[in-house]
């Protein structure tokens, strides 16, 4: 009995430590606010289909390219950096696929390979400039953004539609959700709901990002660099290699986001996704990633993307509000989470000072 009692107390202590850990408070706040806003939409527009499975799945499919890019951005922000080139690289990916497939007659897989080499290579180059030349991440990635957007415009200034059987097949791939009826037969959910390839890619990349951060030495190095880069260097961690790999991985995620966007619109355009880098960054911050670095989780980023998707959905169901209200509400949310971040940091600092004084 004492062993059982002690194990129960141990589980309770771990649970309490988990719930009160300042590192997780931002994620809890994101989930809580998402549930509140979703409940608000359900109460107002539940009868119009807001709570249907179809609408919920559209949160994923309509924002998959933002979510995929946010996975790479999460790692960048945790290291204490930032990347403003993600939307431009995604747009360049779309243009490479569209121009290569439609104008040059190349197979889409060849175009995707070229885009991967360009995106990952640019990410690695920016990471090397940040690490070895000590150029601030803001300036380096701003340069990368101008470069990628400029190359996109040089390829073509016109929107190019993509007509290829492989792109059509990938864009049209759907797994329809079903449930049993009274006769025990599996029928499609009404209104018809499905999982498309972009949704699957989004969730897979989220899982891969979570595994990288939580289960690998590379992920621990990322957190260590964001917490204190100088201390990480003194401990002998591969700071330079890790930072270059982080920006390379972010370039990979940008290319994947561009592919997802191509499957979403089936075209390439030099002005596509303008300003989307801010949507990606805000989704990460709303998801609990600290702008100062060292703190962030993929689970929080997932809910950050869903929270950003819920607001325009509510405005759409309202029908009377201007779509720009979504930007206003997102800005208010972003400000709220930045204030919460500062409060969490201040609280953690006070706790550490108190523990230090007690130990002395």
Number of C-alpha atoms within 10 A of each C-alpha: 6 7 8 9 10 11 12 12 12 12 12 12 12 12 12 11 11 13 13 11 12 17 21 17 17 26 24 17 17 25 21 13 17 21 15 12 15 20 14 13 20 17 12 14 15 14 10 11 14 21 16 17 16 18 16 17 15 19 19 23 21 16 21 26 31 28 31 31 31 35 28 27 31 34 32 26 26 27 29 22 23 23 28 24 29 36 29 31 35 33 30 31 31 33 33 27 32 28 23 20 23 18 12 10 11 14 14 21 13 14 20 21 15 15 26 21 15 20 29 22 17 23 28 22 17 28 30 21 17 22 18 11 10 11 15 14 20 15 15 21 25 18 15 22 20 15 17 25 22 14 17 24 17 10 15 16 13 12 15 20 19 24 13 15 10 12 19 13 11 15 19 13 14 15 11 13 16 15 11 11 11 6 6 8 10 12 13 15 17 12 11 14 20 20 17 19 19 27 24 14 19 25 16 13 21 23 16 12 22 17 13 17 22 14 11 11 10 18 20 15 20 29 22 23 25 24 18 14 20 12 12 18 14 9 11 8 18 14 21 15 13 19 24 21 19 26 29 24 23 30 30 28 28 35 32 27 30 33 23 28 26 25 21 19 12 20 20 27 24 24 17 21 19 12 13 20 23 15 20 28 25 24 30 32 27 31 32 32 31 26 22 16 24 21 24 26 25 28 17 25 29 26 25 28 26 23 24 24 21 23 20 20 19 20 17 15 16 14 9 8 12 11 14 11 13 20 14 11 14 21 13 12 19 19 15 12 22 19 12 16 23 13 12 17 16 11 13 15 12 12 12 11 12 12 11 10 9 8 7 6
